[in-house]
Amino acid sequence: MAEPVPVRLAYGETGLDVEFPADRTTVVRPEYHPGLADEAAALRAALREPVAGPPLRDRVRPGQTVAVSVCDSTRPQPRHLMIPALLAELDGIVDLADVVLLVATGTHRANTEAELRAMFGDEVVDAVRIVNHDARDRESLVWCGRHGKDVPVWLHREWVEADVRITTGFVEPHFFAGFSGGPKLVAPGLAALETVLTLHDAARIAHPSATWGVTEGNPVHDDVRAIAEGTGVDLAFDVLLNREHRIVEAFAGDLLPMHRAACRAAQRLAMRPVPAAFDVVVTTNSGYPLDQNLYQAVKGMSAAAEVVRPGGLIVCAAECRDGFPDHGSFREVLASAAAPEELLADIEARERTVPDQWQVQIQAKIQSRARVAVHSAHLGPAELRSAHLEHCADVEATVRDALAADPAARVCVLPEGPQTIPYLATERK
């Protein structure tokens, strides 16, 4: 009998150690690069030697107001490094009183004071005004016209009215927008609920090009890009991260060429070919903070769905310390039909998009292809059943049982979940 392969799955803040049979297991990870020895220097160099356009200091003038869009607490953006680097470059030109940091929550909840201090550090929180975007607060939104494929666009007032607008984030493959970062920090990040609902409607989400690693011809990304370009971004600033959430590359400059360069680099790191589909795929949602809730864990399921055989099994290890979560409409939409196929039919037949239906639509689409079991410290069997998911008490035992049914069955393991996007070598270059 072959020696087992020990694998640490990214799970919560501590990880989950699991063993798999060596002769039947393929482990797929992104190309690993150690964190940069001097992350601050790399960030400074990106702002001073941009991919396209002039350095940041040449884009601002004394007396101007500056709005900076940043990821919320469900994303591992190194805000505590990126924002000080940005402020250091603005020093001597712009007063801190004229800078606002806008947390691009999209439709997510506002971040708490404690979360903001963890995200930015006390020094930034005490020195710079920070505002949580609220997609449902009409008073804080400004009409910006229709962009892309007839998307009605309202954006955060302080963003629209700032003299200088800067997006900051990180780039990785995204399960329906192609890649994160760049223009997503404008919309959906700082957009009104109606704008987000249009960008995430059933037709866009169901489009075959609304998937990992595709931007051009992707109806979601095409419209997100059109909104950012049409409403104006003065500088975009993104990084690539490794499994420890350390910076491995930094990019800044004009929005579209900067984001294209970052996406090419992210694709080289994260997307990995496999020769054939697997009977079982074990995935994660990349650990904390990305696996805080079941809503986010759909991304890990989606990565696994790329290489599971029809009728196979996906096992997703996600801590889900925030539950479904309790805020938003995800749980309500999941409970609106008796089975995934009914959910999919209902969503695709709707004339009006409802909040969070896109995540349910993607989950139901995955379940039309494969069984999905979830290992979570915070969601029990009854809660998972209400989400149409199987409960997995023990990852090793679940995989062992699945493989025992067929001596030829094989398992693929994605320890870092959607930080690695596997694909069938016969289907994509």
N, C-alpha and C positions, 0 to 999 in steps of 0.2 A: 504494500500500500504506500502510495506516494506521501512524502512529508507534506503537512499543511503549509499553506502560504499565510503568514501573519500580515494583516493589513490594518492600519489605523484609519478608521473612517472619520472624516470631519463631522463632528457632532457636538452641538453646544459649544462650551468653552474648553472642554477637556478631551474630546475625542472619544471614539468607541473602538476598542480593539477586538478584531474578529479574525477567525482563521477559516480558510477555504481550501478545498482539495487542489493541490498543485497541478495535477495532470488534467484538470478540467476548468481551470480558471485563467482568465486573461484580465490583468489589471491595467487600466488605461488612465494615465495622468497627463496633465499639461506638461509641456517642456519646462523644466524647472530652471529658473535663474535665481541666484541668491539676491537678496536685497542689496541695493547700492550701498557702498561703504559710506558715502556722504550724500544722504538724500536731500538735505537742504541745499547743497551745492548744485545738484542736478535740477532741482526746482528753479533755483535762481538762474541757471544757464538756460533753461527752457524759456523763461520769461524775457531773457536778454537776447537770446538767439532763436527766435521763433521759426516754426516750419514755414510760415508765409506771413508777410507783412512786417511792420516795424516792431521794435521792442515795446513792452508795456509802457515804459516811461515816456515814449514818444507818442502815445495814444491818449494821454491825459494832459489837462492844463489846470493851473491853479484856479480854485474857486468852483470847479466842477463837482457834481454829485456822482457817486459811484454805487451801483447796485451789483452785488455778487450773489449768484445762485449757487447753492451747495446741496449735496444729497442729504436725505434725512437719516434717522438713526437705524433704518433697516439696511443701510448700505455701508460697507467697510471703507469708505473714502477716508484717506488720511488728512482730514480737515485740520487737525492740530499741527500739521506740517505745511500744508498747501496755503492756508489762510495767512499765517505769519510771513511766509515767503512773498505772498502777494502784497501784504501791507508794507513789508520792508521796501518793495520796489516803488510803492506809492508815497513813501515817506518823503517829506520835503516838498511834495507837489499838492497832495490832497490832505485836508484835515480829516482826522478820524471821525469827527462829528458829521462829516458829509458822506460817510460810508455806511451802507446797510447790508447786512448779510441776510439773504432770503433763503429760508430752508424750503427746498423744492419738494414739498410733501406730496404733490399730485393730489390724490384723493385720500391719502393716509391721514392718520390723526396727527395733531400737533405734538412736537417733542417737548418733554418736560424740562424744567430748569436743570434738574440733575442730569438728564440726558444731554442737554446742550453743553454743560460743563465737561462731561465725559467726551463729547464730540470735538469740542474746540479748545478746551483748556480754560482754566480760570482767567488767565491774563487776557485772552481775546474776549471772553464773555463780559468781563468787567470794563473793557475799553471800547467795544464796538456794539452798536445797536443790532440786535438779532430779531428777526420777525419770522414766525411760522406762517407759511402760506396757507390760506383756507379757501379751497375750491368752491365752497358754498356761501361765502360771504360776499354778496353782490357789491357792498360798499367799497370793498378793497380791490375791485376788478374794473378794468377799462376795456371797452370795445375796440378791437383792432382790425375789424373787417373780416372778410372771408379769404381763406388761403388754401392752397393745395386743391384737393378735390372737394371744393365747396364746404370746407370746415369753418363753422362759426367760431371766431377766436376772441375770447376775453382773456387778458393776462393781468397779473398782479400790478396794481397801480404804481407802486414804488419802483417796480422794474421798468415799466413803460416810461415813467416820467424822469428817470435818472439820465444824466448826461452821458454816462459811460456804463455799459452793461457787460459784465464778465461772467461767463459760465465756468464752473469748476466741477470736476467729477472724476470718474475712472471708467475705463473702457474694457468691456468684456463681451463675449457673445450674449445676445438676448433672445429669448425664446420666441418672440413674435415681432420685435422691432429690429432684429438683425444684430445690432450692437447697442450697448448702453453708452452713456456719456454724451458729450457734444450737444446736439440740438435737443435731446430729451430733457436737458436742464431748463429749457424754456417751456416746452409743452411735451408731455403732460405736467412737468414739474411745477410750473407757475401758472397753470391754466385753470379756467373755470370748469366746474363739473360738466356743463354742456359740451365744452370743447373736448374734454377727456372722453366723454361717452361717444362722441362722434368718431374720434380717433380709434376707439376700441369697439366699434360696432361689429355685429356678427359677420357681415360680409368681408370686412377687412381682416378680421381674425381668422376666418376660414380660408382666406386666399393661400394657395400653395407657396407663394413667395414670402408670406409673413412668417418667417422662421429664422432659426439660428444662422448668423453669419451672412445674411442677405440684406443689402440696403437698397441698391438700385432695382426698381421694379417691385419692391416691397411696398404695398399700399399704406402700411402704417408708417414706415420710415420715410417714404416719399413725402407724406403730409407733414410729419414732424419736422423734416428738413425744410419744407416750404414755409412753415410757420416761423421758424427761427430766422431763416434768410429774409423773409418778407417783413418781419417786425424789427430786425436788427440786433446783432450781437457785435460788440466792439472787440472782444478778445475771448477766446476759448482756451481753457487750461485743463488738461486731463493727464492721468497717469495710468500705468499698467501695474498690477500688483501680483505678487506670488502667493503661495498658499499660506504664508505667515502674515499676509496683508502688508508686506514690505514693498516699497517702490522699486521696480526694476527698470522703468523707463518713464520719462516725462516729456510732455508735448505742450506747446502753446502756440498761439498765432491766430490768423483768420480762421473762422469757424470751420468751414467746409474742408479746406485742404488739411488743416490740423486733424480733424476727425478722420478723414480718409487715411492719413498716415498712421494714426493710432489704431484704427481698425485693422489695417494690414498687419501691423505688429501683433495685435491681439490674436488675429487669426493664425499666425505662425505659432504662437505659444499654445493656444487652447484647442485647436481643432485637430483631431487625430483619426486617421482611417483605420478601420478594422475590416478583415476579409469577408465576414459573413455575420448574419444576425445570430443572436444568442437566445437560448431558452429561458435563461434567468439573467436579469440585470439588477445589480445592487447599486444604489445611488445614494447621495446625500443632498443636502442643500447648502453645502460648503461650511457648515458650522455657524456659530454665532458671529455676527448678528443676523446673517442671512436666513438661518433656520428658526427664527423667533416664532413663526406661526405657520399654520397649514397652508394659508393663502400663498405665502412665499415658496413653500415646499413644492408647489406645482412645477416650478422651474426645474427642480432636480428630477422630478418624474418625467418632464418633457425631454431632458437630456437623455435619459435612459430609453425613452420611447424611440429615439432615433435608431437604435440597434437591437431592439427586442423583436423576436419573431412573432408573427400573428398568433395569438392565443398563449403567448408566453407569460412570464411573471416578472413584475417590477417590484423590488423591495426598496423602499425609501426610508432611510434613517434620518429623522429630523426631530430635534428636541421639542419644538413648539411650546416654549415656555409661556407664550402669549395666547395659546389655544388656537382658535380658528383664524383670526382673533374675534373678540367680542364686538369691536367697533366695525363699521362698514356693513356691507350687505352680503358678503360671501356665504356665510352660514345660512342666511335666509334663502338665497337663490339655490344653494345645494339642496335645501329641504323642500323646494317647490315642486319636485317630481319624484316618483318612486324609484327611478332607475336612471343610470347615466344616458342610455339611448333616448329616454323621454326628455331629459334635460337638454340634450343636444338638439332634438327636434323642436322643442319649445323655444329655445334661444334663437335658432336659425329662422323660425317663423315670426319672431317678434318684429313689429314695426318700430318700436321704440326701445333703445338700449337702456338697461337699468344698471346701476353701479355694481361693479365686480362680476358681472355676468361673463366677462371675457375669461377670467380665471377658471370659472366653472366650465365654460365652453371648451377650453383647452384640456382641463382634467377629464371631461366626459369624452372628448375625442381620443385621448390616450387610452381610456378604459374601453373604448370600442375596439382597440387593438390588442390590449393585454390586461391581465389581472393586475391590481395594484394593492400591495400591503404596506402599511406604515408602521415603523418602530418609533415610538415617541414616549418620553418620560411623563408627558403631561396630558396626553389624549388617550383615553381608554377604549376598550372594544365597542362600547355602546356609542360613544361620540364618533368614532371612526365609521361605524356602520351607518350613522345618520348622514355621513358624508359620502356614502356608497363605497367606502374603502374597507379592506380587510385589516385586521389587527395583527401585528407581528410582535410577539413577546420576545423572541430570541432570533436574531438575524441568522446566526450559524445554523440553528435547527431548522428554520424555514427553508434555507437554501439546501440543506442536506436532504430534507424531505422531498423537495422539488426535483433534485437531481436523482434521487433513488428511483423515481418513477420511470426513468429512461437512462440506460447505461451510456447512451451517446450524448446526453444533454450536457451543455456547457454553460458556464456562468461568466459574465463580464462584471467587473467591479469598477465603479467610478468613485474613488475615495473622496474626491473634491467636488463631486456633483457637477453643477453647471459651470464650474471653472474649466472643465474639460468637456468638449462637445465631440463625441465620437460620431463617425459617419461611415456608411458602407462604401468601401473603396470603389465599388462598381457603379455607384450613383453620383459621386461628386469628386471633383479634383481637389 
